Amino acid sequence: MAKKTVLVTDFTWPAPDIEAAVLAEVDAKLLLAPSSDESDLIELVTQADAILTCFAHVTESVIRAGEKLQVVGRYGIGVDNIDVATATALDIPVTYVPAYCVDEVAEHTLGFILALARKISLYDRAVRQGSWNLKDGLPMHRVRGRTLGLVGFGRIGQMVAEKARGFSMNVVYYDPNPPLNAVMDTGLASQVSLEKLITESDFVSLHAPLTEGTRTLVNADFIHAMKSTACLINCARGGLVDHDALLTALREGGIAGAALDVFDPEQLSPDHPLLQLNNLIATPHVAFYSAESVAELQRRASMNVAAILAGRLPEAIINPEVLERPRWRHLTGSVE
């Protein structure tokens, strides 16, 4: 009988078989939550030595109810659904999986650029409604030579730049803390101010984390400064964009179009005004997905949790300061 229990709050793939196999190696079993409701998680976490979570909110109440908790592991890169401050106060490491879906998000971003430029979604809807008229999607312009502005230039931003150069786009980026390799590699993209990026880009693509400083970064002023012919793309976090400001701009011609894979809240109602617009492309937070990326995500997320349970350092931790505290000084290995 397994000695440890890992509460899995939610997942979007068929079954957590990979996680079960990885965690069995450290004598841990999975406890699957029937829902991601806070009340269910509070009840179940009392049995748990660890949490693995995808999109469910791991709140202060959930964390405090887990008196045996040793680690909270995130399936993914961002941890805005986890109360990291509470976990840190309670000496609980919060792990994440860095850069597991770089190709997938970059490909989705490029797909959005091409779909917006070629009006693919608009023409698809028009044909299904009986119209075969070229004029339905005019004007259109070639992608070659157009300027792509990347807000955020981490691994995903850099991969988007690399792929966009294959379409002969002019790529610029803004990042207040750019990676050293990005600064050194001047051939990939040009670093510019945020103001210059906003005003000169034909496509503005968001690849920044969601923090208090970046929440609704794309507000009415941001959008007003964009070209009226420009398009906005968001495959990062829904909270980066003020949806009301975007709705107004798309309705009134402030910008030409937008393509969003993420929203705030995560799921909009079918009758939401944004989803009624022909100049908006929407996908249901799938940019991260491929069979390969999800298998990698399952393995690496569970390995992070298994490492802590086995007395080793995880691959990546969002609150490394807890490792300096007496509870965790016994951990061996290295962390990113």
C-alpha positions as CSV (number, residue, x, y, z in Angstrom):
1,M,0.0,0.0,0.0
2,A,1.3,3.4,-1.0
3,K,2.6,5.6,1.9
4,K,2.0,8.9,0.2
5,T,-1.0,10.5,-1.6
6,V,-1.0,13.1,-4.4
7,L,-4.2,15.0,-4.9
8,V,-4.8,15.7,-8.6
9,T,-7.2,18.6,-8.8
10,D,-7.9,18.5,-12.6
11,F,-6.4,17.5,-16.0
12,T,-7.5,17.8,-19.6
13,W,-6.1,14.6,-21.0
14,P,-7.8,11.1,-21.0
15,A,-6.1,9.7,-17.9
16,P,-3.2,10.4,-15.5
17,D,-1.4,7.1,-16.3
18,I,2.0,8.7,-16.7
19,E,1.7,10.5,-13.4
20,A,0.6,7.3,-11.6
21,A,3.7,5.5,-13.0
22,V,6.1,8.2,-12.0
23,L,4.8,8.7,-8.5
24,A,4.5,4.9,-7.9
25,E,8.3,4.9,-7.9
26,V,8.3,7.1,-4.8
27,D,5.6,5.0,-3.1
28,A,2.8,7.5,-3.8
29,K,-0.7,7.1,-5.2
30,L,-3.1,9.4,-6.9
31,L,-6.3,10.8,-5.4
32,L,-8.4,12.3,-8.2
33,A,-10.7,15.1,-7.3
34,P,-14.3,14.7,-8.6
35,S,-14.4,18.5,-9.4
36,S,-12.2,21.5,-8.9
37,D,-14.6,23.2,-6.6
38,E,-12.9,24.6,-3.6
39,S,-15.1,22.7,-1.2
40,D,-14.1,19.4,-2.7
41,L,-10.4,20.2,-2.7
42,I,-10.5,21.3,0.9
43,E,-12.1,18.0,1.9
44,L,-9.7,15.9,0.0
45,V,-6.4,17.8,0.6
46,T,-6.5,16.6,4.2
47,Q,-5.3,13.2,2.9
48,A,-2.7,14.6,0.6
49,D,1.1,14.9,0.9
50,A,1.2,16.8,-2.4
51,I,-1.0,18.5,-5.0
52,L,-0.9,18.4,-8.8
53,T,-3.0,21.0,-10.4
54,C,-3.7,22.2,-14.0
55,F,-6.3,25.0,-14.1
56,A,-8.1,24.5,-10.7
57,H,-7.6,27.3,-8.2
58,V,-5.5,26.2,-5.3
59,T,-6.5,28.9,-2.8
60,E,-5.3,29.9,0.6
61,S,-8.1,27.8,2.2
62,V,-7.1,24.7,0.2
63,I,-3.4,25.0,1.1
64,R,-4.0,25.7,4.7
65,A,-6.4,22.6,4.9
66,G,-3.5,20.4,3.7
67,E,-1.7,19.9,7.0
68,K,0.5,17.2,5.5
69,L,1.3,19.1,2.3
70,Q,4.9,19.0,1.2
71,V,4.6,20.4,-2.4
72,V,2.1,22.0,-4.8
73,G,3.0,21.1,-8.4
74,R,1.6,22.9,-11.4
75,Y,1.0,21.3,-14.8
76,G,2.4,24.1,-16.8
77,I,4.4,27.3,-16.8
78,G,2.3,29.9,-15.1
79,V,1.2,29.6,-11.5
80,D,-1.4,32.4,-11.2
81,N,-4.0,29.8,-10.2
82,I,-2.0,28.9,-7.1
83,D,-1.8,31.1,-3.9
84,V,2.0,31.1,-3.9
85,A,2.2,33.6,-1.0
86,T,0.4,31.2,1.3
87,A,2.4,28.2,0.2
88,T,5.6,30.2,0.8
89,A,4.5,31.3,4.2
90,L,3.9,27.6,5.1
91,D,7.3,26.5,3.7
92,I,5.6,24.6,0.8
93,P,7.5,24.6,-2.5
94,V,5.5,25.4,-5.6
95,T,6.9,23.6,-8.7
96,Y,6.2,24.3,-12.4
97,V,7.2,22.9,-15.8
98,P,9.2,25.5,-17.8
99,A,9.1,25.6,-21.6
100,Y,7.4,22.3,-22.2
101,C,5.2,23.6,-25.1
102,V,7.5,26.1,-26.9
103,D,7.0,24.7,-30.4
104,E,3.2,24.3,-29.9
105,V,2.5,27.8,-28.7
106,A,4.8,29.3,-31.3
107,E,3.1,27.3,-34.1
108,H,-0.3,28.4,-32.8
109,T,0.8,32.0,-32.8
110,L,2.1,31.8,-36.4
111,G,-1.2,30.0,-37.3
112,F,-3.1,33.0,-35.9
113,I,-0.9,35.4,-37.9
114,L,-1.6,33.6,-41.1
115,A,-5.3,33.2,-40.4
116,L,-5.7,36.9,-39.6
117,A,-3.6,38.0,-42.6
118,R,-5.4,35.6,-45.1
119,K,-8.9,36.1,-43.4
120,I,-9.2,32.3,-43.3
121,S,-11.8,32.1,-40.6
122,L,-13.8,34.9,-42.2
123,Y,-13.8,33.2,-45.6
124,D,-14.7,29.9,-44.0
125,R,-17.8,31.3,-42.4
126,A,-18.8,33.2,-45.5
127,V,-18.5,30.0,-47.7
128,R,-20.6,28.0,-45.2
129,Q,-23.2,30.8,-45.4
130,G,-23.3,30.6,-49.2
131,S,-21.0,33.5,-50.1
132,W,-18.1,32.8,-52.4
133,N,-17.1,36.5,-52.9
134,L,-13.5,37.7,-52.7
135,K,-14.7,41.0,-51.4
136,D,-15.9,39.5,-48.1
137,G,-12.3,39.5,-46.7
138,L,-10.8,42.6,-48.3
139,P,-8.4,44.2,-47.8
140,M,-5.6,41.6,-47.5
141,H,-1.9,42.0,-47.4
142,R,1.1,39.7,-47.7
143,V,2.9,38.7,-44.5
144,R,6.4,39.2,-46.0
145,G,7.9,42.4,-44.7
146,R,5.3,43.0,-42.1
147,T,6.4,43.9,-38.5
148,L,5.7,41.4,-35.7
149,G,6.0,42.9,-32.2
150,L,6.5,40.4,-29.4
151,V,5.7,41.5,-25.9
152,G,7.9,39.1,-23.8
153,F,10.9,37.4,-25.2
154,G,11.4,34.2,-23.2
155,R,11.7,30.8,-24.8
156,I,8.3,31.0,-26.5
157,G,8.8,34.5,-27.8
158,Q,12.2,33.6,-29.2
159,M,10.7,30.6,-30.9
160,V,8.0,32.7,-32.5
161,A,10.7,35.1,-33.7
162,E,12.7,32.2,-35.2
163,K,9.6,30.8,-37.1
164,A,8.4,34.3,-38.2
165,R,11.7,35.0,-39.8
166,G,10.9,32.0,-42.1
167,F,8.1,34.1,-43.4
168,S,10.4,37.1,-43.9
169,M,8.8,39.1,-41.2
170,N,10.5,42.0,-39.5
171,V,10.5,41.0,-35.8
172,V,10.9,43.3,-32.8
173,Y,10.4,42.7,-29.1
174,Y,10.0,44.3,-25.8
175,D,11.0,42.7,-22.5
176,P,11.9,44.6,-19.4
177,N,14.2,41.7,-18.4
178,P,15.3,40.0,-21.6
179,P,17.2,36.7,-21.4
180,L,21.0,37.2,-21.9
181,N,20.9,35.0,-25.0
182,A,18.2,37.2,-26.5
183,V,20.3,40.3,-26.0
184,M,23.3,38.7,-27.6
185,D,21.5,37.3,-30.5
186,T,20.8,40.5,-32.4
187,G,20.0,38.6,-35.6
188,L,16.8,37.1,-34.3
189,A,14.8,40.2,-33.4
190,S,15.4,43.8,-32.6
191,Q,14.8,45.1,-29.0
192,V,12.6,48.2,-28.9
193,S,10.7,50.2,-26.4
194,L,7.1,49.1,-25.7
195,E,5.8,52.4,-27.1
196,K,7.7,51.8,-30.4
197,L,6.5,48.2,-30.6
198,I,2.9,49.2,-30.1
199,T,2.9,52.0,-32.6
200,E,4.9,50.3,-35.4
201,S,3.8,46.7,-35.3
202,D,1.4,45.1,-37.8
203,F,0.9,42.2,-35.4
204,V,1.3,42.5,-31.6
205,S,1.7,39.1,-29.9
206,L,1.7,38.7,-26.2
207,H,4.2,36.3,-24.5
208,A,4.4,37.8,-21.0
209,P,3.5,36.2,-17.6
210,L,0.4,37.4,-15.8
211,T,1.5,39.5,-12.7
212,E,0.0,42.4,-10.9
213,G,2.2,44.6,-13.1
214,T,1.0,43.1,-16.4
215,R,-2.7,42.5,-15.6
216,T,-4.7,44.4,-18.3
217,L,-1.4,45.6,-19.9
218,V,-3.4,45.8,-23.1
219,N,-5.9,48.4,-22.1
220,A,-7.7,51.1,-24.0
221,D,-4.6,53.3,-24.2
222,F,-2.4,50.4,-25.5
223,I,-4.9,49.5,-28.2
224,H,-5.5,53.1,-29.2
225,A,-1.8,53.5,-29.9
226,M,-1.8,50.5,-32.2
227,K,-2.2,50.9,-36.0
228,S,-5.8,50.7,-37.1
229,T,-4.7,48.0,-39.5
230,A,-2.9,46.0,-36.8
231,C,-3.9,42.8,-35.2
232,L,-3.6,41.6,-31.6
233,I,-2.7,38.0,-30.7
234,N,-2.7,36.5,-27.2
235,C,-1.5,32.9,-26.5
236,A,-0.2,33.8,-23.0
237,R,-2.7,34.7,-20.3
238,G,-6.3,36.1,-20.6
239,G,-5.8,38.6,-17.9
240,L,-3.2,40.5,-20.0
241,V,-6.0,42.0,-22.0
242,D,-8.8,44.3,-21.1
243,H,-11.6,42.5,-22.9
244,D,-14.0,45.5,-22.8
245,A,-11.4,47.8,-24.4
246,L,-10.6,45.1,-27.0
247,L,-14.3,44.7,-27.8
248,T,-14.7,48.5,-28.3
249,A,-11.7,48.6,-30.6
250,L,-12.8,45.7,-32.7
251,R,-16.3,47.0,-33.1
252,E,-15.2,50.5,-34.0
253,G,-12.3,49.7,-36.2
254,G,-9.6,50.8,-33.7
255,I,-7.7,47.7,-34.8
256,A,-8.3,45.3,-37.7
257,G,-8.5,42.1,-35.8
258,A,-7.6,39.9,-32.9
259,A,-6.9,36.2,-32.2
260,L,-7.1,34.9,-28.7
261,D,-6.4,31.5,-27.2
262,V,-6.9,32.6,-23.6
263,F,-9.6,34.6,-21.9
264,D,-10.5,36.1,-18.6
265,P,-12.5,34.4,-17.3
266,E,-11.1,31.2,-18.8
267,Q,-14.4,30.4,-20.6
268,L,-16.7,33.0,-22.1
269,S,-20.4,32.4,-22.5
270,P,-21.4,31.6,-26.1
271,D,-23.3,34.8,-26.3
272,H,-20.4,37.0,-25.2
273,P,-20.1,40.0,-27.5
274,L,-16.5,39.2,-28.4
275,L,-17.5,35.9,-29.8
276,Q,-20.1,37.5,-32.1
277,L,-17.4,39.5,-34.0
278,N,-16.1,38.4,-37.4
279,N,-12.8,40.1,-36.8
280,L,-12.0,37.9,-33.8
281,I,-10.6,34.4,-33.9
282,A,-11.0,32.4,-30.8
283,T,-9.6,29.0,-29.7
284,P,-10.3,27.3,-26.3
285,H,-6.8,27.5,-24.6
286,V,-5.3,24.8,-26.8
287,A,-2.1,26.5,-28.0
288,F,-0.1,24.4,-25.5
289,Y,-1.4,21.1,-26.8
290,S,0.0,18.3,-28.9
291,A,0.2,14.6,-28.0
292,E,3.9,15.1,-27.5
293,S,3.7,18.2,-25.3
294,V,1.1,16.8,-23.0
295,A,2.9,13.6,-22.4
296,E,6.0,15.6,-21.6
297,L,4.0,17.8,-19.3
298,Q,2.5,14.9,-17.4
299,R,5.9,13.3,-16.9
300,R,7.8,16.5,-15.9
301,A,5.1,17.8,-13.6
302,S,4.8,14.5,-11.7
303,M,8.6,14.2,-11.6
304,N,8.8,17.5,-9.8
305,V,6.4,16.3,-7.1
306,A,8.1,12.9,-6.9
307,A,11.4,14.7,-6.4
308,I,10.2,16.6,-3.3
309,L,8.6,13.5,-1.9
310,A,11.8,11.6,-2.3
311,G,14.0,14.2,-0.8
312,R,15.4,15.6,-4.0
313,L,15.3,19.1,-5.6
314,P,12.7,19.5,-8.4
315,E,13.4,20.7,-11.9
316,A,11.9,24.2,-11.3
317,I,10.4,26.0,-8.4
318,I,8.6,29.3,-8.3
319,N,9.4,30.1,-4.7
320,P,13.0,29.0,-4.2
321,E,13.4,30.9,-1.0
322,V,11.6,28.1,0.9
323,L,14.5,25.8,0.1
324,E,16.7,27.9,2.4
325,R,14.5,27.0,5.4
326,P,15.3,24.2,7.8
327,R,12.5,22.0,6.5
328,W,14.1,21.6,3.1
329,R,17.9,21.8,3.7
330,H,18.1,18.0,3.3
331,L,17.1,18.1,-0.4
332,T,19.8,17.0,-2.8
333,G,20.4,17.9,-6.5
334,S,20.0,21.1,-8.4
335,V,17.1,23.3,-9.4
336,E,16.6,25.5,-12.5
